[in-house]
Amino acid sequence: MAVVDINTGLTLRPEHGYVLLAFLFAIFAQSLWMMFQVGAARRRYKVFYPNLYADKSNPNADAFNCVQRGHQNTLENLPTFIALLLVAGLKFPVTASIAGVIYTLGKIAYFKGYASGKPAARQRGSFSYIGLLTLMGCVAYWAFLLLTGK
C-alpha cells in the first residue's frame, strides 16, 4: 500500500498556473461580473435591498427575478465547482483548467440566457456540464489510482 507523506509538501509544475488562471476567471465571471449585472438590474427594475427578489407588485418582477435567479443558481453551485477544480487541478492541471474554463463559459451562457427574461434560454449554458463532469471524472479517476496503488 502506498502512503503519501503530507509533510513532504506538494510539487507544483508550471502547468498548475493554468489552474489558478481558471480559478480567477471563474471567480471574476461567476461572482463579480454577475454581481454587477444584478446590481444594474436592481437599479433598472427598482428592486432595492433588503429584498432578494422582486414581488409581484413590481411590473418588472419576472425580468428582475430571472437575473437574480441566474446569479443565485451560479453561486449555489460555485463551491462544488471550485472544490472539484482545485482537487482535479492538483493531479491533472491542464485538463482541469480546460474543464474549468468550459464550465465557466457555460455558466456565463446560462446566466445571459436566464437574464434575458426567458427562463428557458438558460439551457444555452447546458454545456457547462461537460466541464463539471470532466472535473468529477478527474477526481474519481485520481481516487481510483490512489485506492488501487497505481
VENKA-V26354 format. One record per backbone hydrogen bond with DSSP energy under -1.0 kcal/mol. CO is the residue of the C=O (numbers start at 1). NH is the residue of the N-H. Records with the same first field share a line. If there is no record, write none. Layout:
# VENKA-V26354
CO = NH, NH
This chain:
# VENKA-V26354
5 = 8
13 = 16
14 = 17
15 = 18
16 = 20
17 = 21
18 = 22
19 = 23
20 = 24
21 = 25
22 = 26
23 = 27
24 = 28
25 = 29
26 = 30
27 = 31, 32
28 = 33
29 = 34
31 = 35
32 = 36
33 = 37
34 = 38
35 = 39
36 = 40
37 = 41
38 = 42
39 = 43
40 = 44
41 = 45
42 = 47
48 = 51
55 = 58
58 = 61
60 = 64
61 = 65
62 = 66
63 = 67
64 = 68
65 = 69
66 = 70
67 = 71
68 = 72
69 = 73
70 = 74
71 = 75
72 = 76
73 = 77
74 = 78
77 = 81
78 = 82
79 = 83
80 = 84
81 = 85
82 = 86
83 = 87
84 = 88
85 = 89
88 = 92
92 = 96
93 = 97
94 = 98
95 = 99
96 = 100
97 = 101
98 = 102
99 = 103
100 = 104
101 = 105
102 = 106
103 = 107
104 = 108
105 = 109
106 = 110
107 = 111
108 = 112
109 = 113
110 = 114
111 = 115
114 = 117
118 = 121
119 = 122
120 = 123
121 = 124
122 = 125
123 = 126
125 = 128
126 = 129
127 = 130
128 = 132
129 = 133
130 = 134
131 = 135
132 = 136
133 = 137
134 = 138
135 = 139
136 = 140
137 = 141
138 = 142
139 = 143
140 = 144
141 = 145
142 = 146
143 = 147
144 = 148
145 = 150
